[in-house]
Amino acid sequence: MSSSPTFKDKDEDLEAQVPLNPQPSNPTVRTEQEVSGTTKLLYLAVYFLCNISLTIYNKLILGKFSYPWLLTALHAGSASIGCYILLLQGRFTLTKLSLQQNVVLFLFSILFTVNIATSNVSLAMVSIPFHQIMRSTCPFFAVLIYRFRYGRSYPRDTYLSLIPLILGVGLATYGDYYFTAAGFLLTFLGVILAVVKTVATNRIMTGALALSPLETLLRMSPLACAQALVCAIASGELAGFREQSPEGPSGALILTLAGNGLLAFCLNYSSFSTNKVAGAVTMTVCGNIKQCLTILLGIVLFGVKVGFLNGLGMVIALAGAAWYSAVELRSKTQKGGR
């Protein structure tokens, strides 16, 4: 009898259940309904720290290394190397997967690459404020996927809390809203792909496969790195980089990119771990909070000027996030008391 996991009951929302005898593949990283609010906050805090740090790092580095596809390949390659080193140290073990399951993971890696490509292409057809306000709707679509695909129910206050969260980001990023018809469709497709990617990441770690965050990252990253390199070649980035640095990158640039790659590995691991313990919907909510925090950091670090409506939007969005957190905590407490 094979010991490899099987894809049974694909529509069953295993993540939302509280098993009588939970047997997670990684005992240190449990699923959404099995962890305390304090643990979730700790994971979210580390995730935010890594996310904001890499955002600032990328903003600084892209001025000297303006090759987004090569940078994506660097991030995926760094994740591959970091996970492989931890595998050799015995921090986690690989699960024996069937051909079908390996195909699923391959398609999962393509989803990551296509999501990035769609976002990059759509940015050329719409204004950044419009792109940001479209992205702010991710929590709404994440809830819809869980509601209609997996039959998960949410308290009414959960739906209501998403209203100020989304509208607040809209005000915080208010600016010149410009888009073409094709740009609108591509941006909307990018929103759907981003949500599906977040949900798929969670399902791989909490559903039938139940892979640990490190194993999921190790199996996905080399494929994503290769796909990003193909995109870099097709877009002319690799040729452009060679023309800019015919003698190869300088030592300072190599150290800068190495530091960026290390931080990207930390963010990827933190993102996957947080997704597993906090849930896909919470991760999309965090994306909205990140937009507000990025604006705040832009004001403090780069002197970005914002208007009254932008500031009001940040307050409203953060209030919506606090409301969502309170509803989730209350819901978890009620379930725990049953």
VMD Tcl script that draws the C-alpha trace (Angstrom):
set ca {
  {0.00 0.00 0.00}
  {1.40 3.36 -0.99}
  {2.11 5.81 1.80}
  {1.89 8.87 -0.46}
  {-1.01 11.27 0.17}
  {-3.98 11.10 -2.16}
  {-6.37 13.72 -3.50}
  {-9.58 12.75 -1.79}
  {-12.57 14.96 -1.18}
  {-11.13 17.95 -3.00}
  {-14.14 20.09 -2.16}
  {-13.87 19.41 1.56}
  {-12.67 22.44 3.48}
  {-10.18 20.66 5.72}
  {-8.64 23.95 6.82}
  {-11.87 25.13 8.46}
  {-12.31 21.95 10.47}
  {-10.88 21.31 13.91}
  {-9.77 17.63 13.85}
  {-10.09 15.55 16.97}
  {-6.50 14.37 16.67}
  {-4.67 16.79 14.39}
  {-1.60 15.35 12.68}
  {0.04 18.23 10.84}
  {2.98 17.46 8.57}
  {5.01 20.05 10.45}
  {4.12 20.09 14.18}
  {5.59 23.57 14.63}
  {3.29 25.13 12.03}
  {-0.35 24.21 12.55}
  {-3.42 25.08 10.51}
  {-5.68 28.10 10.84}
  {-8.18 26.71 13.35}
  {-5.55 25.12 15.62}
  {-3.46 28.11 16.63}
  {-4.02 30.83 19.18}
  {-4.57 34.48 18.33}
  {-1.20 35.33 19.89}
  {0.59 32.88 17.60}
  {-1.17 34.30 14.56}
  {-0.16 37.83 15.54}
  {3.46 36.72 15.94}
  {3.52 35.16 12.47}
  {1.80 38.20 10.98}
  {4.27 40.57 12.68}
  {7.26 38.70 11.22}
  {5.55 38.56 7.82}
  {4.91 42.31 7.84}
  {8.48 43.04 8.92}
  {9.94 40.94 6.09}
  {7.41 42.25 3.56}
  {7.94 45.94 4.26}
  {11.72 45.47 4.47}
  {11.86 43.76 1.07}
  {9.55 46.40 -0.44}
  {11.95 49.15 0.64}
  {14.97 47.08 -0.42}
  {13.45 46.48 -3.88}
  {12.63 50.17 -4.29}
  {16.25 51.05 -3.57}
  {17.76 48.26 -5.65}
  {15.56 48.68 -8.73}
  {17.15 52.07 -9.29}
  {20.41 50.28 -10.09}
  {18.99 46.92 -11.18}
  {15.85 47.66 -13.19}
  {15.15 44.11 -14.28}
  {12.00 42.87 -12.52}
  {12.01 39.41 -14.14}
  {15.65 38.80 -13.23}
  {14.88 40.01 -9.72}
  {11.96 37.55 -9.55}
  {14.28 34.77 -10.70}
  {16.77 35.83 -8.01}
  {14.07 35.63 -5.34}
  {12.86 32.20 -6.46}
  {16.42 30.93 -6.84}
  {17.34 32.19 -3.37}
  {14.30 30.41 -1.93}
  {15.41 27.20 -3.67}
  {18.93 27.43 -2.26}
  {17.75 28.34 1.24}
  {15.24 25.48 1.39}
  {17.77 22.98 0.03}
  {20.30 23.95 2.70}
  {17.64 23.44 5.41}
  {16.72 20.10 3.80}
  {20.34 18.95 4.02}
  {20.38 20.01 7.68}
  {17.36 17.79 8.35}
  {14.97 20.66 9.17}
  {12.27 18.96 7.09}
  {11.82 15.88 4.90}
  {10.33 15.42 1.45}
  {6.99 13.70 0.97}
  {6.72 10.95 -1.65}
  {4.34 12.36 -4.26}
  {2.51 10.76 -7.14}
  {2.84 11.95 -10.74}
  {-0.54 13.67 -10.46}
  {0.52 15.55 -7.35}
  {3.78 16.67 -8.99}
  {1.77 17.96 -11.94}
  {-0.41 19.94 -9.51}
  {2.70 21.55 -8.00}
  {4.05 22.32 -11.48}
  {0.79 24.07 -12.38}
  {1.00 25.85 -9.02}
  {4.42 27.26 -9.98}
  {3.03 28.43 -13.33}
  {0.24 30.22 -11.45}
  {2.90 32.20 -9.56}
  {4.67 33.20 -12.77}
  {1.49 34.06 -14.69}
  {0.29 36.15 -11.74}
  {3.47 38.22 -11.81}
  {3.37 38.54 -15.61}
  {-0.27 39.69 -15.60}
  {0.47 42.30 -12.94}
  {3.51 43.64 -14.83}
  {1.67 43.87 -18.16}
  {-1.45 45.48 -16.69}
  {0.62 48.15 -14.92}
  {1.59 49.49 -18.35}
  {-2.09 49.96 -19.25}
  {-3.48 51.49 -16.05}
  {-2.42 54.09 -13.52}
  {-0.85 52.92 -10.26}
  {-3.77 54.27 -8.12}
  {-6.26 52.30 -10.23}
  {-4.07 49.18 -9.99}
  {-3.93 49.52 -6.21}
  {-7.65 50.03 -5.73}
  {-8.38 46.97 -7.88}
  {-5.94 44.92 -5.81}
  {-7.70 46.06 -2.64}
  {-10.70 43.91 -3.59}
  {-8.72 40.67 -3.09}
  {-10.27 39.94 0.36}
  {-13.76 40.12 -1.14}
  {-12.96 37.56 -3.85}
  {-11.12 35.32 -1.37}
  {-14.26 35.15 0.79}
  {-16.36 34.38 -2.30}
  {-14.08 31.49 -3.28}
  {-14.30 29.92 0.17}
  {-18.03 30.59 0.37}
  {-19.06 29.09 -2.97}
  {-16.23 26.64 -3.69}
  {-15.79 25.14 -0.24}
  {-19.08 26.06 1.42}
  {-17.45 27.89 4.30}
  {-19.73 30.24 6.20}
  {-18.65 33.58 7.65}
  {-20.29 35.83 10.26}
  {-22.15 38.82 8.82}
  {-19.63 41.15 10.48}
  {-16.84 39.57 8.44}
  {-18.47 40.73 5.22}
  {-19.22 44.16 6.71}
  {-15.64 44.64 7.93}
  {-14.36 44.22 4.36}
  {-16.27 47.34 3.25}
  {-14.17 49.93 5.15}
  {-11.06 47.84 4.48}
  {-11.53 48.08 0.71}
  {-12.96 51.62 0.58}
  {-10.22 52.85 2.90}
  {-7.49 51.61 0.57}
  {-9.35 53.24 -2.30}
  {-9.17 56.61 -0.54}
  {-5.59 56.02 0.64}
  {-4.43 55.41 -2.92}
  {-6.72 58.03 -4.47}
  {-5.14 59.71 -7.43}
  {-5.23 59.78 -11.21}
  {-7.47 56.85 -12.14}
  {-6.64 55.91 -15.70}
  {-7.20 52.62 -17.51}
  {-7.83 51.19 -20.94}
  {-10.43 48.49 -21.56}
  {-7.68 45.89 -21.98}
  {-5.91 47.23 -18.90}
  {-9.07 46.91 -16.82}
  {-9.59 43.29 -17.90}
  {-5.94 42.38 -17.28}
  {-5.94 44.07 -13.88}
  {-9.14 42.28 -12.91}
  {-7.64 38.99 -14.11}
  {-4.57 39.75 -12.01}
  {-6.77 40.20 -8.93}
  {-8.44 36.83 -9.51}
  {-5.09 35.11 -10.13}
  {-3.61 36.66 -6.97}
  {-6.53 35.39 -4.88}
  {-6.46 31.93 -6.47}
  {-2.71 31.78 -5.84}
  {-3.18 32.64 -2.17}
  {-5.98 30.11 -1.73}
  {-4.05 27.43 -3.64}
  {-1.00 28.00 -1.44}
  {-3.14 27.46 1.65}
  {-4.83 24.36 0.22}
  {-1.53 22.70 -0.63}
  {-0.43 23.09 2.99}
  {-3.75 22.34 4.72}
  {-5.65 20.10 2.30}
  {-4.99 16.56 1.12}
  {-1.28 17.14 0.39}
  {-0.60 18.83 3.75}
  {2.94 19.83 2.81}
  {5.01 21.93 5.18}
  {5.77 25.53 4.15}
  {9.44 24.71 3.49}
  {8.63 21.69 1.32}
  {6.03 23.66 -0.63}
  {8.55 26.43 -1.20}
  {11.30 23.98 -2.21}
  {9.09 22.20 -4.73}
  {7.73 25.42 -6.25}
  {10.74 27.76 -6.27}
  {13.06 26.05 -8.83}
  {10.20 25.86 -11.33}
  {9.26 29.50 -10.73}
  {12.92 30.52 -11.08}
  {13.25 28.75 -14.44}
  {10.00 30.30 -15.70}
  {11.09 33.79 -14.60}
  {14.42 33.33 -16.44}
  {12.53 32.37 -19.61}
  {10.45 35.54 -19.25}
  {13.63 37.58 -18.66}
  {15.12 36.21 -21.89}
  {11.90 36.73 -23.86}
  {11.48 40.32 -22.62}
  {15.08 41.23 -23.42}
  {16.04 41.81 -19.78}
  {18.94 39.35 -19.85}
  {20.39 40.90 -23.01}
  {19.94 44.37 -21.53}
  {21.75 43.36 -18.36}
  {24.65 41.93 -20.35}
  {24.93 45.17 -22.35}
  {24.89 47.23 -19.16}
  {27.51 45.04 -17.45}
  {29.66 43.49 -20.23}
  {32.37 42.59 -17.72}
  {29.90 41.12 -15.27}
  {28.29 42.59 -12.14}
  {30.49 44.43 -9.67}
  {31.29 43.02 -6.26}
  {29.08 45.61 -4.60}
  {26.13 44.66 -6.81}
  {26.65 40.97 -6.11}
  {26.59 41.61 -2.35}
  {23.51 43.81 -2.73}
  {21.68 41.14 -4.75}
  {22.76 38.42 -2.31}
  {21.28 40.40 0.59}
  {18.10 40.96 -1.41}
  {17.86 37.25 -2.17}
  {18.34 36.31 1.49}
  {15.59 38.70 2.57}
  {13.35 37.33 -0.20}
  {13.85 33.80 1.13}
  {12.89 34.95 4.63}
  {9.78 36.66 3.25}
  {8.73 33.62 1.20}
  {9.11 31.27 4.13}
  {7.30 33.70 6.42}
  {4.54 34.20 3.83}
  {3.91 30.47 3.39}
  {4.00 29.81 7.14}
  {1.68 32.72 7.89}
  {-0.72 31.65 5.15}
  {-0.96 28.22 6.78}
  {-1.65 29.44 10.31}
  {-3.66 32.59 9.54}
  {-5.58 31.53 6.42}
  {-5.87 32.81 2.87}
  {-8.53 35.45 3.59}
  {-6.42 36.96 6.36}
  {-3.44 37.07 3.98}
  {-5.46 39.12 1.47}
  {-6.51 41.44 4.30}
  {-2.82 41.82 5.17}
  {-2.19 42.85 1.56}
  {-4.52 45.82 2.06}
  {-2.86 46.75 5.35}
  {0.51 46.56 3.62}
  {-0.62 49.16 1.06}
  {-1.42 51.59 3.87}
  {1.83 50.88 5.72}
  {3.80 51.33 2.51}
  {2.25 54.78 2.06}
  {3.10 55.65 5.67}
  {6.70 54.53 5.17}
  {6.84 56.52 1.94}
  {5.83 59.61 3.90}
  {8.45 59.01 6.59}
  {11.37 57.71 4.52}
  {10.93 59.27 1.09}
  {8.98 62.44 1.85}
  {5.93 61.39 -0.17}
  {3.15 63.96 0.20}
  {-0.46 62.81 0.59}
  {-3.72 64.70 0.85}
  {-6.44 64.66 3.50}
  {-8.45 61.98 1.69}
  {-5.41 59.72 1.48}
  {-4.79 60.03 5.21}
  {-8.47 59.48 6.00}
  {-8.43 56.39 3.79}
  {-5.52 54.90 5.73}
  {-7.38 55.41 9.01}
  {-10.56 53.83 7.60}
  {-8.66 50.87 6.13}
  {-6.80 50.19 9.39}
  {-10.08 50.46 11.31}
  {-11.60 47.90 8.93}
  {-8.63 45.59 9.49}
  {-9.04 45.94 13.26}
  {-12.76 45.15 12.91}
  {-11.99 42.07 10.80}
  {-9.45 40.89 13.41}
  {-11.95 41.34 16.25}
  {-14.61 39.38 14.33}
  {-12.16 36.56 13.60}
  {-11.06 36.40 17.23}
  {-14.66 36.36 18.46}
  {-15.58 33.65 15.96}
  {-12.62 31.51 17.03}
  {-13.52 31.94 20.70}
  {-17.12 30.88 20.05}
  {-16.01 27.79 18.13}
  {-13.55 26.88 20.84}
  {-16.29 27.05 23.44}
  {-18.54 24.60 21.67}
}
mol new
graphics top color blue
foreach p $ca { graphics top sphere $p radius 0.5 }
foreach p [lrange $ca 0 end-1] q [lrange $ca 1 end] { graphics top cylinder $p $q radius 0.2 }
display resetview
